[in-house]
Amino acid sequence: MNDRLAAPSALLLLLAAPAIGCADTSQPEVSYDAIAEAAPPGAIAARAWTVELEEATIAFGPVYFCSASGGAATLCDAAVAEMISIARVDLLDPAPQPLGRVHGFEGRIQSASFDYGVHWFLTEAKPTPAPEAPGGHSARLRGRATRGAQVLDFVAEVDALPQNPGQNAVPSIGLDARVGAEPVRLVVRFDVAAWIARVDFDELATGGAAEVAIAPGSQAHNVLVKAMTAQRLPELRWIDAAVAP
């Protein structure tokens, strides 16, 4: 989807110029809300450690939806739908949180690609965080890990970045949905506990410090990025808009 990533208003251009891209513009246009849901983490088991989060904030978006089974830029020329807004989400809040609106066309959606608040459009020299990115990062996680009498406070500022211009941090996630004339809502569910559970707190505690910063380039940071972008991706599903969020 090279054209879609040249600027944050790609679908607006697509709607104005039907000849661009691979979307079937003979299909009726649709627009619907997207909301975030967070799985309340509670106490998280990370090997021998128990982790309690005090802060867990991420930025999510933009998102591009493709009718092909691979949503990466090299496999889909134009989005069949997209959500160009970026939202900050509190992963400790179980209440539904607005993400923005999806605009596109009726039809089948088999994949999506998206960023965590840091985009890299073709017109940019490097990845650029959106204002919604917490502290200029994709995510900020703060909490306390305990193992018996041992206590370790930590802060993680996570950068889940696109690897190349015109790409997304998550190049493609498989989906199976069909959006028609019936009103729908997109629900995106995040599970921060699944990310934290993969961190090796034994390794973080080896220095003996009571507080550690999980910084870009560290092993723990790389584990979190991999979980967010490949191993434990958010769940995207479409529901009847009449169903209460």
C-alpha positions, 0 to 999 in steps of 0.5 A: 500500500505505498500510496496509502502511506504517503500521507495520513489522508490516504483514504480521502484521496482514494475516495476522491479518485476511484482509479487509485489502488485496488479497492473496489470503489463500485461498493458502497461506502461505509463508516463506523466507530472503533473502540478499544477494550483492555483485558484487566491484567490484575496480578501477572505471573512472569515466571517466579515473579508477580507483577502489578502494573500501576500504569499501562498506556499505549498509542494505537493507529493508524490502521489499514484494512485490506481485502487480500490475505496479506496486508503488507505494503508489498501485497496490497496496493490500497486499503479497502478501509482505514482508520487514520486517527491515533488514540491513546489507550489506558490498558488498566481501564476496563471500560470501552475507549474510543479509537476513532472512525473507520472509513472505507467500502463494503466488502471482505477484510482479510488482513490489516496493518497498523502502527502503535502511534509512531508512523513512518510515511514515505515523505518522512526521513524517520519514524515520527511519534504522534502527539498521542504517543505517551512521552513520544513512545508507543507505550509506557508501562510502569509497575512493581515485580515481586519474588518473595521478599524481593521487590523490583520497580520498573518503567518501560518506554516501548518503541514499536517502530516501522522498520522501513518508510512506507511500512507499519510496525505490524505489517500484516495481521490475518483477519476474516470479516465481511462488512456490509450495509448493516451497522457495525462497530470495530472492537480492538482488544489488548492484553498487556498481561500477555506482553509483561509475562514474557519479560525476564525479570530475573535478568532485570534484577541481576544488577541488584537495583531496586528500580530499573528502566527498560530502555530501547535496545535492552533485551526486555524492551526487545521482548516487549516489542516482539510481543506487541508486533508478532506474538500477542497481537491485539484482537480485532473483531467486528460486532453489531453496532446495536450491541452495547460496548 
